[in-house]
Amino acid sequence: MDCGSIDCISRLGCLYESGRGVAKNLPKAMELYEKAIGLGDLQGSDYLGNLYADGDDGIPKDLNRAAKHYERAAEAGIVDAIRNLGHCYEYGDGVPQSYEISIQYYTQAAKYEDSWSLYYLGFTYRHGKRVQRDYAKAHEFFERAALRKHEEATCSLAFMLDEGIGCTKDPVRAAKLYQQSAALGFGLGAYNAGVIFQFGKGVAANHHTAIEFYKKAASLN
C-alpha cells in the first residue's frame, strides 16, 4: 500500500472506529491497527490500547492488553500513549498502581507540551495531590497548557491570577482568561466570566454580558 507512509493504515482504522465517512466497524478498525503495528507504525498500538481500555461495541474490555499496547507505543515516543500509560499507573489499570510512576509519565508527556498532561501536573501541584504543593510549578504548567488552548487549564490559571495564588493578583488578565476558557467551551470558565462582568472585576461591569455568560455556562453544564 502506497499512501506516502504507512500511517495511512492507522488513519483508515480511525475512520472505521469513529464511523466518519464509512460505516462504523470496530473489528475492521482493530484489523487495520494490527496491520499498521506489524508494519512498524506504533501509533496503531496506542489506538488499539484505547479500544481495549474502552471495551465498546463488542470489543471486550481488557485493561492488561490496553496497558501493554500503551507501553509499546510509549517506548516509540507516541505522546498520547505516554499520557495514557500515566493514567494506567494512576488508577492501577492493567499495571500495579503507582502515583510516582504515573507522575513520571505525565511529566514525560508534558515535555512534548501535551496539554492534558500539563493540566494534570498543574492541578497536582496546585492542590498538593500526592506531591508537595508548589504554586510556582502549578502556575507554570497551567500557563503552558493554556497556550495549547486547554480549557480547564486556562480557567485554573485565571483563578490563580484572580485570587493571587502564588502570584501577583492580575484581575485584568484573569478576566481575559476566563473569557478564553468560556470560548473554548468550559462551563466553569463561562460562569466565572459571568461573575467578573456582574461585579466588574478586571472589566467594566455589564449585567447584559454577565447574563449571556451565565446562559452559556448553563448550556455547557
Solvent accessible surface area in square Angstrom, and as a share of the most:
residue,aa,sasa,rsa
1,M,148,0.66
2,D,136,0.70
3,C,73,0.44
4,G,73,0.70
5,S,60,0.39
6,I,68,0.34
7,D,48,0.25
8,C,25,0.15
9,I,2,0.01
10,S,1,0.01
11,R,159,0.58
12,L,62,0.31
13,G,0,0.00
14,C,28,0.17
15,L,64,0.32
16,Y,48,0.18
17,E,46,0.21
18,S,52,0.34
19,G,28,0.27
20,R,142,0.52
21,G,85,0.82
22,V,53,0.30
23,A,85,0.66
24,K,118,0.50
25,N,63,0.32
26,L,8,0.04
27,P,90,0.57
28,K,65,0.28
29,A,0,0.00
30,M,26,0.12
31,E,98,0.44
32,L,12,0.06
33,Y,0,0.00
34,E,87,0.39
35,K,100,0.43
36,A,0,0.00
37,I,14,0.07
38,G,68,0.65
39,L,96,0.48
40,G,55,0.53
41,D,17,0.09
42,L,38,0.19
43,Q,43,0.19
44,G,0,0.00
45,S,0,0.00
46,D,2,0.01
47,Y,51,0.19
48,L,3,0.01
49,G,0,0.00
50,N,48,0.25
51,L,9,0.04
52,Y,6,0.02
53,A,24,0.19
54,D,84,0.43
55,G,24,0.23
56,D,77,0.40
57,D,95,0.49
58,G,76,0.73
59,I,12,0.06
60,P,94,0.59
61,K,131,0.55
62,D,43,0.22
63,L,59,0.29
64,N,90,0.46
65,R,115,0.42
66,A,1,0.01
67,A,2,0.02
68,K,143,0.60
69,H,31,0.14
70,Y,10,0.04
71,E,76,0.34
72,R,118,0.43
73,A,0,0.00
74,A,10,0.08
75,E,138,0.62
76,A,56,0.43
77,G,31,0.30
78,I,35,0.18
79,V,37,0.21
80,D,56,0.29
81,A,0,0.00
82,I,0,0.00
83,R,52,0.19
84,N,25,0.13
85,L,3,0.02
86,G,0,0.00
87,H,77,0.34
88,C,7,0.04
89,Y,34,0.13
90,E,7,0.03
91,Y,128,0.49
92,G,28,0.27
93,D,34,0.18
94,G,26,0.25
95,V,28,0.16
96,P,109,0.68
97,Q,84,0.37
98,S,26,0.17
99,Y,84,0.32
100,E,127,0.57
101,I,62,0.31
102,S,1,0.00
103,I,25,0.13
104,Q,101,0.45
105,Y,50,0.19
106,Y,0,0.00
107,T,51,0.30
108,Q,67,0.30
109,A,0,0.00
110,A,3,0.02
111,K,150,0.64
112,Y,121,0.46
113,E,59,0.26
114,D,16,0.08
115,S,32,0.20
116,W,97,0.34
117,S,0,0.00
118,L,0,0.00
119,Y,32,0.12
120,Y,16,0.06
121,L,1,0.01
122,G,0,0.00
123,F,71,0.29
124,T,0,0.00
125,Y,33,0.13
126,R,37,0.13
127,H,83,0.37
128,G,26,0.25
129,K,56,0.24
130,R,113,0.41
131,V,39,0.22
132,Q,161,0.71
133,R,120,0.44
134,D,45,0.23
135,Y,75,0.29
136,A,72,0.56
137,K,87,0.37
138,A,0,0.00
139,H,37,0.16
140,E,82,0.37
141,F,23,0.10
142,F,2,0.01
143,E,41,0.18
144,R,60,0.22
145,A,0,0.00
146,A,18,0.14
147,L,146,0.73
148,R,138,0.50
149,K,144,0.61
150,H,19,0.08
151,E,59,0.27
152,E,61,0.27
153,A,0,0.00
154,T,3,0.01
155,C,5,0.03
156,S,29,0.19
157,L,0,0.00
158,A,0,0.00
159,F,84,0.35
160,M,1,0.00
161,L,11,0.05
162,D,17,0.09
163,E,77,0.34
164,G,23,0.23
165,I,32,0.16
166,G,50,0.48
167,C,40,0.24
168,T,119,0.69
169,K,128,0.54
170,D,52,0.27
171,P,57,0.36
172,V,83,0.48
173,R,87,0.32
174,A,1,0.01
175,A,1,0.01
176,K,116,0.49
177,L,8,0.04
178,Y,4,0.01
179,Q,55,0.25
180,Q,93,0.41
181,S,0,0.00
182,A,1,0.01
183,A,81,0.63
184,L,69,0.35
185,G,36,0.35
186,F,46,0.19
187,G,5,0.05
188,L,92,0.46
189,G,0,0.00
190,A,0,0.00
191,Y,106,0.40
192,N,25,0.13
193,A,0,0.00
194,G,0,0.00
195,V,35,0.20
196,I,4,0.02
197,F,25,0.11
198,Q,66,0.29
199,F,136,0.57
200,G,29,0.28
201,K,77,0.32
202,G,27,0.25
203,V,38,0.22
204,A,86,0.67
205,A,65,0.50
206,N,65,0.33
207,H,120,0.53
208,H,131,0.59
209,T,34,0.20
210,A,2,0.02
211,I,88,0.45
212,E,81,0.36
213,F,35,0.15
214,Y,62,0.24
215,K,123,0.52
216,K,75,0.32
217,A,5,0.04
218,A,76,0.59
219,S,88,0.57
220,L,73,0.36
221,N,136,0.70
